[in-house]
């Protein structure tokens, strides 16, 4: 564990593998701490000769918390936190892997700091800064769940809500392990001190006009991984990300949801290792 401190902000991080190996920084989605990158997943990537770093976004895990409704940051700060992590480890450039909102943060990082990003892998994400009204909307059941009123100060209610969310976004071809998922969410909830501050992450979906229609400018090598049964961002969103960037590759996970199901790790990790084997100018 390494806590990166600066400008009254603390970012909790954890690294796996040999620091002499090519670095891979994992950026998770909204309201999600670094634990949503499972430790076993991180270690498996590291076993392929990668130095893997995961970190807690602000308002999650052990990183700096802000009062509910008063986030001391915006989307561009989340982009800056990726660079903050690189600087904390004295890494000049790294491969970035982002999941969901983390994929959008990764897209912005690759656009703003191309010299710091060796490659980008966007998992279960959506085109950043683009008009997506022509793409399929999120699934009805998941949207109804998202619109529910939740008392985030009630631990049991918050855990139950997150458990149902995990069920709704799960793979359609692999079994959903309710007991294991509940135990994980309870552990994440306790480690984070609750999810109340994490609701501030709604601000991270407020994208300034300065980012509009710039995705095609990306020169960083791009890999897109997307489940064909993703109810949050249907697979057409992943295809749109890949189409927008010259030379991008799309890997579809058949029946995959908005998750990292262990049964899909072989295909996901294999694609990441292949992408991170490639030099930036190849």
N, C-alpha and C positions, 0 to 999 in steps of 0.2 A: 504494500500500500504506500502511496505517496500522496500527500496533500499539497497541492500547488496553491500558493498564497500570493495575492497581489491586489492592490487597489480595493481593499476591504472585501475581497471575494476569495473563498476557498473552494477548490475543486478537488474532490476525492477521486483518486485513480487507483488502478491496480494493473500490474504488468505480468505477463507470462512469457517464458522463453528467454533466449539469449539476446541481450541488447546489441550484440554485434550483427544480428540477423536483420533482414529488411523489416522496417517497422510497419505495423498495421494498426490504425486507430479505429476503434469501434464507436459509432455514434448512435445511441438508441433514440426511440421515438418519444412522443409527448407523454408526460406523467410517468415516465419509466426510468428507473434507476439503472445503473450498470448491471445489476443482477439479472436483468432481462436478456443480457448476453450470458447464457449459462456458462459456468466455470468449465464444465466438460467441453463445451463448444470451443471456448478460448484455448484450452490446453490442446485440443486436437489441431487447431490451426497452428499453434506454436510448434507442435511436433513436426510440422512440415517445413521447419526452418524459418519461422517468422517470429518477430518480437511483437507481441500482441498487447495492446493497451485498451482497457475499457475505463469509462469514467462516469461519474454521476453528474447529470445536468444540475444546474442550480435548481433549488426547490425539490430535489430528490435525494434519496440516500443520505450520505454524510456531507454533502456539499452545502454551501450557504443557503439558508432559508430566509424568505421574505414573508411579511404578514400577508394573509390571504387577501386578494384584491389589490395588493400594492407591490407588484413585482418591480424590482429595481433593475430591470433589464428589458430588452426587446429582441426581435429576431436577429438583428445584426450582432448583438452581444453573444448570442448562441454560436454564431459563426466565429466570433472572436475567441470563444472558449476553446474551439478546436485548436486554434493557433496557440492559445495559452497552454494547452496540454503539450503540444509539440515543444514549445519553448521550455516547459518545465522539465522535460526529459532531454533537452538540448539536442533535439532532432531537427535537422534542416528541412527535411521533406519526408512525407510518409504516404503510404497507401491508406485511403480512407474508405471505410465501409459503413454505410448508414442505413438504418432500418426505419421505414415509415417517415415521420417528420425528420428523423435523423438523415434520411436520404435527401430530403430537401435542404437541410443544413449542409450536407455534403456537396450538393450541387452549387449552392451559393459560395461555399469555401473554394471550390474548384474554379469558379468564375472570378472571385475576388483575389485569391492567393494562388494562382496556378503554379507558381514556383515552389509552393510548399506541399503540393498534392501530386504524388507520383501516379496514382490512378484512383478512380472512384468506382465503388460498387454500390449501387442503389437497390435496396431490397424492399419490396412491398411499398414503393413510394409513388409519387405523382409528379408531373412536370412542374418544375419550380418557376414561378413568375409568368406562367402561361394561362390563357383563358382555357379552362377545362370544361366549359358548359356543354361542349359537344361530346364529351366522354360519358360513359355510363355512371349513374349516381351510385352512392353507397347502398347496400342492401337495406330493404325496408325494416327487417327485424332489428338489425344493428342500429339503424337510425332511431327507431322507437326507443331502444334501450338507452341511447345517448341522450335522448330528451327527457329521461326520467329525472325527477328530483331526488337528490342523494344527500343525506346528512353525513358529510365527510368526517365530522367530528365523532361519529359513532363507529367504532372500530369494526364491530360485527357487520353493520350495514355496508360499510365501505368494502370490506373483504368480500361479502356476498355479491355486491355489485360488480367488482372486478372479476370474480369467478365466473359470473354469468357472461361478462364481456369476453373473457377468454374462451368460453364455450361457443359463443356466437361467431367468433372469428377463426375457429379451429379448422383444421383440415377436414375435408369431406371423405377422405380415403383412409385415414389413420384414426385409431381410437383416441378418445379424449380421456385422459387420466384425471378424474376429478379430485381424488384424494391427494395426489402429488401436486396438482395445480393449486389447490387450497393451501396446502402446507407451504408452498413457495410464496404465495401472496401474503400469507400471515407473516412469514419471515421478512419479506420485503417491507411490509407495513411497519413491523416493529423496528427494523433497522432504520427506516426513514423517519421514525417518530410520527407516523401517520401520513395521510395523503392530502391533508387540507391545503398546505402550501403548494402542492403540485398542481392544484387547479389553476394556479397562475399561468400555467403553460398555454392557456387559451391565447395569450398575447403573442405567442410564437407563430401563430397563424396569420398575424397581421403583417403583410408584406408590403413594403413601400413601393411606390411606382417606379423608383429607380431601378428595380429589378425586373420590370416588365419586359417580356419578349427578348430576353438575353440568352436563353438556354442554348440557342444555336451557336453562340460564340464560344462555347466550351471547347478547349483544345486538349484537355486532360483525357487520357484513355478511360473509357466508360464501359462498365459491365452492369447490366440490369438483370436482377433476379426477381421473378414474380410468380406467385401462385395463381393457378387458373381458376381457383374458387375463392379468391380474396373478396370478402364482402365490404371491406372498408374502401380500398382503391381497387376496383375491378381490373383485371389483367390488361385491359386496354390502356390504363394509365401508365403501366410499365412500358408497354409498346410505344406509347407516345414519347416517353422520355428517351428511349433508344432511337426513335426516328428523328428526334430533334438534334441529335449530336452525331456528326460524321464519324463513321467507324465504330459506333457502339455495337455491342453484342447483347442480345436478349436471350436469357435462359428461363424457360417456363418450368415451374414445378407442378406437375399434374395433380390436380385435386388439392393443391396447397392453399392454405388460408393466409391470414394476416399474422403469421407466427413463424417461429423457428422450430418446427417439429423435429424431434430427434431422428425420426425415420427418414427425413429429407436431408440430414446433415451431410451425408456422403456426397450428394450431388451439389449442395450449396458450397461446401468446403472445397471440393474439387474445382469448381468454377472460380472461386476466390483465389486459390493457389495458382491456377493457370493465369488469371489476370495479373496477379502480383509477381509473376515470373517475368512479365514483359517489361522491358525498359521503356521509359516515357516516350522515346522517339521512334519506337517500333510500331 
